[in-house]
Structures are given as C-alpha cells and as structure tokens.
Amino acid sequence: MSLSPTSSAGDIIEHLRAQRSQENLAGMARFGIVTETALGLSNVELHRITRLVKVDHARALELWRSGIREARILAAFTADPKALTLDEARRWAEDCNSWEVVDTVADVFVTARFEQVLIPEFAADTREFVRRTAFAMIATAAVHLKKEPDASLLAWLPLIERHAEDERNFVKKAVNWALRQIGKRNAACHGPALALAERLAASSNRAARWVGKDAVRELGSDKVLARLGLMATGRDQSRA
C-alpha cells in the first residue's frame, strides 16, 4: 500500500499490520518495551512513514485510539502540537503503558508548551507512567527549549529531589534522566544540578542514592566538563 498525506488512519494501520515482525518484537521485549499491542516496527520505519503521511491532528487522535504501539507512536509523530489540547494530552498520558511511548509523547507535550501545567500535575500522580511523563518532559525541555531561561529549568530541581526516592524503575530512571539533562544544558545549569546529584548520592534512600550517583558519574565526567568549558575551572567553580 502506498501511503500519502491523504491516507486514513485505517490505511496506515493496515500498512503497519502488513509490516509485522515477530523477530523485532522479541528484541523490543529485551529492552523493556511492552509488546502486547506491538507489531514490531522500528522507529526508523515509523519516521519514514511519518515523512510520507505528514501531520494530521484528527487522524493522529484516531491512530492513538487504536491502542497499537506503532500507531500511538505515529500519533505522536503526526499530531499538531498547536492543535493538541490539555485534555488530549492528559488522556494520552493516562493511556501510556510503556516507557518509550511516554518519552515520545513527552516531546509533543513540551512542543505544545504544556510543561508548566503538566509537569507538576503528572509528577503528583502516583501512576508509574504518568509520573514518568513529568520527568521525561523535564529532560526534553532541558534539551529542546533552547531559548527558555535557565531559571525555568533549574526551578524543576526541587521536584526532582522530591521524587528521587520513588523506587519504581521507570520513574527513577526518568528522574535521573531529567537531572542529567539539566546538568548538561550549559555551564550555568551544571553546578546546581551536580550539587543536587551529590546530595542525592549521599542519601540513605536506595533509589535517591542511585539517581545521584549515576548523575554524578556523567556530570562529573571529563567529556561533559570539556563540552561545557569547565575543564579549566573544575567542578567546584562550576557551581559559582
């Protein structure tokens, strides 16, 4: 089937089903991807399809409702962030049951500039994947919102500290990711993020200690310090 911007959600889903790969499904499972509704298409292939079908927000909502892993990722790739509503974003977050889908929709939510509303809301939610969405959004914002004042990113550090004790695998990894991405944003963000990482690394809580130690390892690495121009001054002065 030839896909184009006029292809319907049904056409796209039919195409996805025809590309099903049992071998790829086995590989996905090894990376902790939920495969119950998956067809086994790689994200490289999904990006190729995205280029063919283009953005169509109404169709993206229909793709999402299918519940199919690949259709939901395509929904995120082809949704219009300017048309996305907060209620639609909330429904998507509530539907997520796999870390990779969370991380994909988090990018759309940040592009839609919902971070100020949804990050605290999702972080307060006790559901594992909804809470992960909050910290995936912070990580995404730290990288992609290049014109955003550093203070806006640093303002999320107390939230990171508050939830660093969440033992659940997909939450603590996202909390760690958010902390590392803030710290790698630039020299001004590095010091405060590293200071929090070191504080967490000394925590008596196992999850917080892991979050902190892993972040210290990366933020204190020669590679990161060199990229941020901090090798000459050292990490202590980077906090000034």
Secondary structure by P-SEA (a helix, b strand, c coil): ccccccccaaaaaaaaaaaccaaaaaaaaaacccccccccccaaaaaaaaaaacccaaaaaaaaacccaaaaaaaaaccccccccaaaaaaaaaacccaaaaaaaaaaaaaaccccccaaaaaacccaaaaaaaaaaaaaaacccccccccccccaaaaaaaacccccaaaaaaaaaaaaaaaaccccaaaaaaaaaaaaaacccaaaaaaaaaaaaaaacaaaaaaacccccccccccc
